[in-house]
Amino acid sequence: MSDEAIIEMPGFRGRITGRLGDMLVIDAEVEADIPAHAAETEEFAIVLIDRFELVMNGRTRSFGPGDHLVVAAGIDHAVRVIEPGRLVLIGKM
């Protein structure tokens, strides 16, 4: 997968802007809720614009601009959009 590739899934549209080792750095627009899913590797995200809720391990946490979140590999998590926005995601897709 080359840099500048686009990744799309329900509620998510990301542009790969670079790499950090074997991880992708993705500039993502999140416009709708993202259903529960689990990644094969750890994911790290920083919220750039607007607000999201992360539902993980039976808990819901809110995140806004400047907040970061970490999701361990193999953990089911979902995202609820309070206000459509953007985040930077580092992980494997």
N, C-alpha and C positions, 0 to 999 in steps of 0.2 A: 504494500500500500504506500503510495507516494504522499509526501506532504501536500497540503492544500486539497486533499480529498474530502468529500462530504460524507457524513454519516447521518442517516435519517432513520427514525423509528417513531412510533406514535408519541406525539407531544415534544419531540426532541429533534433538533437539526443542528449538527455540529460540523465545524470546519477544522480539520487537523492543521495546526499551525506549527508544529514542531514535535520533537521527541526528547525524552529524558530517559536515557538508557534504552530499554526495550518498551517503555511506556509512551503513550501518545499524549500530546498536549492539545486539547480540543477547546475551541471557542464555541460555546453552545448557546443556542436560543431555546428556551423552554417555554412553550406556549400552552401546553395542556398537561394534565396529570399523566405521570408515567407509571404504568402498572408495576406491581411487585415483580422483581427479578433479582438474580444474584449474578455477580461477576466472578470470573475465575481468579482475578487478582484484586488486591486492595485498590480502592478508588479514593482520590482526594479531589475536593472541589472547593472553589472560592466563589461566593456569590458576588457578582458585579453590580447587577441592577435588579431591584424589586425583591419580592419575598416568596419563599417556598417553605413547605413543611416536609420533613423527612420522617417517614413512618418505618420504624425498624425495631425489632425485638419487642413488639407490643407497646412501644413508646412513640409519641409524636413530638418532634422538636421543630421550632420555627427558626428560619435563617433569613437574614437580610444582607444588604450590601456590606462587604468586608468580612462577613462571617465565613468560616471554613467548616467543612465536614469531612469525616473519614469513614469509609465503610470497609470493613474487613472482607477479605475474599470469602466467597461462598455464603454470605449473609443475605437473606431476602430483605429487600427494601423497596419502598415506593416513594414517589415524590408527588405531593399535592401542590398545585400552583395557586398561590394566593393572588399574585399579580404576575403576569407573564414577564419574563426577564432573561437575563444572561448570566452565565457562569463559565468559569474556566475549569475544565475537568482533566485530571491526569489519571490515566488508567489504560487498560487494554480493551479493545472492542471486538 
